[in-house]
């Protein structure tokens, strides 16, 4: 079963924080697209935690559940990203758009956001299962902490 549920589905749980800003592209949408680009392919889709880790590596921030839901609501109907039970995969069109953005990280994300603003799309609201998001964040924290511990041990050994 997919952790993603269309917000219009009859069995979707009611939520108080319904996305009301789906009419425009956000910078976080560009970060999600770039993170999926470096982690997920059609053959091997990225897990949610992989997208969170990649976005953090690029932007030094952890994506919120709301940012992920907003991105999926726009990137999927635009044909830039696919999401299914296996995870996230970037499409050919998504790869092409990311390749057109130029510059270093902050400027490149601004350029990608500008390119996204040229993509006309009618958003389809999706909701991410809260438990799935929390599990991905827990795995992310564990992964980051383990990396920190390995690095700290290595520095003590050679320092």
FENDA-V870033 format. One record per pair of residues at least 12 apart in sequence whose C-alpha atoms are under 7 Angstrom apart, sorted by the first residue. I is the first residue (numbers start at 1). J is the second residue. D is the distance in whole Angstrom. If there is no record, write none. Layout:
i:I j:J d:D
i:I j:J d:D
//
This chain:
i:1 j:85 d:6
i:2 j:84 d:6
i:2 j:85 d:4
i:3 j:128 d:6
i:3 j:129 d:5
i:3 j:132 d:6
i:4 j:126 d:6
i:4 j:127 d:6
i:4 j:128 d:5
i:4 j:129 d:6
i:5 j:126 d:6
i:5 j:127 d:5
i:5 j:128 d:6
i:6 j:125 d:6
i:6 j:126 d:4
i:6 j:127 d:6
i:7 j:125 d:5
i:7 j:126 d:5
i:7 j:127 d:6
i:22 j:70 d:7
i:22 j:123 d:6
i:25 j:116 d:7
i:25 j:117 d:6
i:27 j:113 d:6
i:28 j:67 d:6
i:29 j:71 d:5
i:30 j:109 d:6
i:30 j:112 d:6
i:30 j:113 d:5
i:31 j:55 d:6
i:31 j:109 d:7
i:32 j:55 d:7
i:32 j:71 d:7
i:34 j:98 d:7
i:35 j:51 d:5
i:35 j:54 d:5
i:35 j:55 d:5
i:36 j:51 d:6
i:36 j:88 d:6
i:36 j:89 d:6
i:36 j:90 d:6
i:37 j:90 d:6
i:37 j:95 d:6
i:39 j:51 d:7
i:40 j:88 d:6
i:40 j:89 d:5
i:40 j:90 d:6
i:41 j:89 d:5
i:41 j:90 d:6
i:42 j:89 d:5
i:42 j:90 d:7
i:45 j:86 d:6
i:45 j:87 d:5
i:45 j:88 d:5
i:45 j:89 d:5
i:46 j:87 d:5
i:46 j:88 d:5
i:46 j:89 d:6
i:47 j:87 d:5
i:47 j:88 d:6
i:48 j:87 d:7
i:48 j:136 d:6
i:49 j:136 d:5
i:49 j:137 d:7
i:49 j:139 d:7
i:49 j:140 d:6
i:53 j:140 d:6
i:58 j:105 d:7
i:65 j:133 d:7
i:69 j:126 d:6
i:69 j:127 d:6
i:69 j:128 d:6
i:72 j:126 d:7
i:73 j:123 d:5
i:73 j:124 d:5
i:73 j:125 d:5
i:73 j:126 d:6
i:74 j:121 d:7
i:74 j:123 d:5
i:74 j:124 d:7
i:77 j:121 d:7
i:77 j:123 d:6
i:77 j:124 d:7
i:78 j:121 d:6
i:79 j:91 d:7
i:79 j:93 d:7
i:80 j:93 d:6
i:80 j:94 d:4
i:81 j:94 d:6
i:98 j:112 d:6
//
